[in-house]
Amino acid sequence: MTEKNRNLLLRVVSAVVLLPVVLFLLAKGEYYTAVLLGFAAAACAYEYLAITLKELSPIAWGTVALVALMPVVVAWRPNDATALISGATGLVLFSAWVYHLLNGPLQDGVQRTAHLLTAFIYGHGGLTALMAIRQMPEGIWWVVAALVITWGNDTAAYFFGRFLGKHKLYPEVSPSKSWEGFFGGFVGAIGFMFIERQFFATFLTVTDCIFLGLCGSLLGPAGDLCESMLKRAYGVKDSGNIIPGHGGMLDRVDALIFNAPMVLLYVQFLRPNL
């Protein structure tokens, strides 16, 4: 079996095994969802730190552990989650400063502190937002909306780019992406939203479908390109190898962690005023 066919087989098997588990835990809600998202968030933070710092110090491992708790905090104390997450952010910042002040290396302490804070926010931010969405009324369908605009955009962009792509979108960061794929992604994201509205979540409005589809088609590719920029800056192909055939966790959720906060803000603040 060729390496290409082997990777394809691994991708299919991983998807068949993992996707039902992920959907089941998302559907169950509460701590089932929180543990799933906490694990994914910790994996994202670990991968970011493994790329940028290479070797993880005790304060880095502590940051990864704290990241895992953030979605759990939302399930445990939803009314106090904002204060607890703000406090945790401050804890990472001050702990990292003091750790590197006392343990060095002094010449890299500021940069390492910045990486730890970025890992904390980048690792949990989008996935904690997804947990907050799950806690809302009809939350499971808003979570599905965040997923379908991400997957719909990515799927349509791939096929439009493969068959129609001629003009490179950002070759310095991602040589395979094209403008044709980028605009095709709008079709997929909005189309998948209308499919969800038609067959599953009839409470969704036309405005919901169009607004979330449009925003997701901008933020999702931005998240993808930003992760590609990270990998190119540090000369790595994949963010990790936690998912056989798929690479790292960041490789799988880079677009979702940009889209989820947008969905949360839309449902919480913008939609009630439309």
Sequence and secondary structure as in RCSB ss.txt:
>XXXX:A:sequence
MTEKNRNLLLRVVSAVVLLPVVLFLLAKGEYYTAVLLGFAAAACAYEYLAITLKELSPIAWGTVALVALMPVVVA
WRPNDATALISGATGLVLFSAWVYHLLNGPLQDGVQRTAHLLTAFIYGHGGLTALMAIRQMPEGIWWVVAALVIT
WGNDTAAYFFGRFLGKHKLYPEVSPSKSWEGFFGGFVGAIGFMFIERQFFATFLTVTDCIFLGLCGSLLGPAGDL
CESMLKRAYGVKDSGNIIPGHGGMLDRVDALIFNAPMVLLYVQFLRPNL
>XXXX:A:secstr
  HHHHHHHHHHHHHHHHHHHHHHHHHH HHHHHHHHHHHHHHHHHHHHHHHTSS  HHHHHHHHHHHHHHHHHH
H GGGHHHHHHHHHHHHHHHHHHHHHHH  GGGHHHHHHHHHHHHHHHHHHHHHHHHHHTSTTHHHHHHHHHHHH
HHHHHHHHHHHHHH  SEEETTTEEEEEHHHHHHHHHHHHHHHHHHHHHT TT  HHHHHHHHHHHHHHHHHHHH
HHHHHHHHHT SSS  SBTTTB HHHHHTTHHHHHHHHHHIIIIIGGG 
